[in-house]
Amino acid sequence: MVANMTGKVALVTGAGRGVGRGIALEMAAAGAAVVVNDLGSSLKGDDGADTSPAQQVVDEIVQAGGRAVANGDSVASYEGAHEMVRAAIDNFGRIDAVVNNAGNLRDTLFHKMEEDDFDAVIAVHLKGSFNVSRAAASFFKEQGSGAYVHMTSTSGLVGNFGQANYSAAKLGVAGLSKSIALDMARFGVRSNAVAPFAWTRMVDSIPATTPEQIKRIEGLKKLVPEKIAPFVVALCSDAGAKVSGQIFGVRNNEIYLFSQPRPIRTAHTSDGWTPDSVAERVFPMFEKDFYPLHRSGDVFTWDPV
Ligand SMILES: NC(=O)c1ccc[n+]([C@@H]2O[C@H](COP(=O)([O-])OP(=O)(O)OC[C@H]3O[C@@H](n4cnc5c(N)ncnc54)[C@H](O)[C@@H]3O)[C@@H](O)[C@H]2O)c1
């Protein structure tokens, strides 16, 4: 196998369910020893922990002849993140791949969003990705290798309704990934972001009332979470050695490479600008290239299967 993980150790956060569970199982099938992290929280992430989802995935891996341990720390805790990396070192002697996958949702329209809705989502997705990445960074630097994969979302890359907290966090994750790729390239460390599309409890929480929304949800139900895993494993393996600083998407059998923002128009005047000259010259000049207020679903309109 080209994209092999034999002899490597992977930490997958939020791996008790959904996309993360698929990645943990695929990592083990590819030969990796796996730390299966999951706090076992509700979708909102505001209840007590139940670590049984992580343990169930560990049991599956062990029954199939693989090596895995469960960890129930929260990615939102800096100390907890260090504990899960320590679980990799203590049990398997090293760490080679970190998949920042844990996630929660607190969807609400922006003008109704409470401070706690914002903080809770940033704490898990953005700060959590920082926490776990930072905890592994010292080991990656020391051994001169390592691969990060961070789950981003088209809610951040494109836009979505009622998800200002989540969109901000997920676009932040893309920026975090790119910066890690830049800063740690000198140590042979790679970092990439992946926007998954999968039918999990996270998507099941999207309200659907109109016939169009109900039709879209029926399409989303065809998206199998396990389909994200082969791409993530390939990225973490040595076969992905030349791949860093990129943003990808995976939707069933489709794999996307996303663009990254670059200037598309420029306006210049040797005299400088006044508010009036901006209004009179720049807005009309740029207008035809403005992006519509697209949501993710407006961009991914074709049948996923
Ligand atoms: N499903 C999709 O279509 C989709 C789309 C875009 C992005 N994503 C991203 O993919 C990732 C996985 O999502 P999913 O759809 O599998 O959701 P999911 O709810 O099925 O799984 C997320 C897991 O993360 C765990 N978790 C939550 N908070 C945690 C914490 N603080 N510490 C450790 N674990 C925690 C939960 O217990 C849960 O098992 C998330 O980052 C999500 O934002 C998913």
The ligand as a MOL file (V3000), in Angstrom:
LIG
                    3D

  0  0  0     0  0            999 V3000
M  V30 BEGIN CTAB
M  V30 COUNTS 44 48 0 0 0
M  V30 BEGIN ATOM
M  V30 1 N -20.9680 16.4260 8.9000 0
M  V30 2 C -20.6920 17.3810 8.0190 0
M  V30 3 O -21.2760 17.4460 6.9230 0
M  V30 4 C -19.6410 18.3900 8.3160 0
M  V30 5 C -19.5360 19.4830 7.4640 0
M  V30 6 C -18.5270 20.4180 7.6810 0
M  V30 7 C -17.6680 20.2230 8.7300 0
M  V30 8 N -17.8000 19.1670 9.5780 0 CHG=1
M  V30 9 C -16.8370 19.0270 10.6690 0
M  V30 10 O -16.4240 17.6830 10.7790 0
M  V30 11 C -16.1230 17.3940 12.1530 0
M  V30 12 C -16.8680 16.1500 12.6130 0
M  V30 13 O -18.2490 16.4280 12.6290 0
M  V30 14 P -19.3890 15.3010 12.5940 0
M  V30 15 O -20.3360 15.7250 11.5290 0
M  V30 16 O -18.7830 13.9480 12.5280 0 CHG=-1
M  V30 17 O -20.1100 15.5740 14.0040 0
M  V30 18 P -20.4760 14.6100 15.2440 0
M  V30 19 O -21.2790 15.4270 16.1820 0
M  V30 20 O -21.0610 13.3220 14.7280 0
M  V30 21 O -19.0510 14.2780 15.8810 0
M  V30 22 C -18.3230 15.2330 16.6080 0
M  V30 23 C -17.7340 14.5440 17.8220 0
M  V30 24 O -16.9450 15.5100 18.5430 0
M  V30 25 C -17.1110 15.2470 19.9280 0
M  V30 26 N -16.7720 16.4360 20.7050 0
M  V30 27 C -17.5210 17.5710 20.8300 0
M  V30 28 N -16.8950 18.4490 21.6310 0
M  V30 29 C -15.7210 17.8660 22.0140 0
M  V30 30 C -14.6320 18.2780 22.8240 0
M  V30 31 N -14.6540 19.4850 23.4180 0
M  V30 32 N -13.5710 17.4550 22.9900 0
M  V30 33 C -13.5580 16.2320 22.3960 0
M  V30 34 N -14.5780 15.7690 21.6200 0
M  V30 35 C -15.6430 16.5820 21.4290 0
M  V30 36 C -18.5570 14.8420 20.0800 0
M  V30 37 O -18.7650 14.0810 21.2810 0
M  V30 38 C -18.7930 14.0250 18.7960 0
M  V30 39 O -18.6330 12.6290 19.0090 0
M  V30 40 C -16.4710 18.6730 12.9380 0
M  V30 41 O -15.3020 19.4560 13.1180 0
M  V30 42 C -17.4310 19.3810 12.0170 0
M  V30 43 O -17.4620 20.7680 12.2510 0
M  V30 44 C -18.7790 18.2470 9.4050 0
M  V30 END ATOM
M  V30 BEGIN BOND
M  V30 1 1 1 2
M  V30 2 2 2 3
M  V30 3 1 2 4
M  V30 4 1 4 5
M  V30 5 2 4 44
M  V30 6 2 5 6
M  V30 7 1 6 7
M  V30 8 2 7 8
M  V30 9 1 8 9
M  V30 10 1 8 44
M  V30 11 1 9 10
M  V30 12 1 9 42
M  V30 13 1 10 11
M  V30 14 1 11 12
M  V30 15 1 11 40
M  V30 16 1 12 13
M  V30 17 1 13 14
M  V30 18 2 14 15
M  V30 19 1 14 16
M  V30 20 1 14 17
M  V30 21 1 17 18
M  V30 22 2 18 19
M  V30 23 1 18 20
M  V30 24 1 18 21
M  V30 25 1 21 22
M  V30 26 1 22 23
M  V30 27 1 23 24
M  V30 28 1 23 38
M  V30 29 1 24 25
M  V30 30 1 25 26
M  V30 31 1 25 36
M  V30 32 1 26 27
M  V30 33 1 26 35
M  V30 34 2 27 28
M  V30 35 1 28 29
M  V30 36 1 29 30
M  V30 37 2 29 35
M  V30 38 1 30 31
M  V30 39 2 30 32
M  V30 40 1 32 33
M  V30 41 2 33 34
M  V30 42 1 34 35
M  V30 43 1 36 37
M  V30 44 1 36 38
M  V30 45 1 38 39
M  V30 46 1 40 41
M  V30 47 1 40 42
M  V30 48 1 42 43
M  V30 END BOND
M  V30 END CTAB
M  END
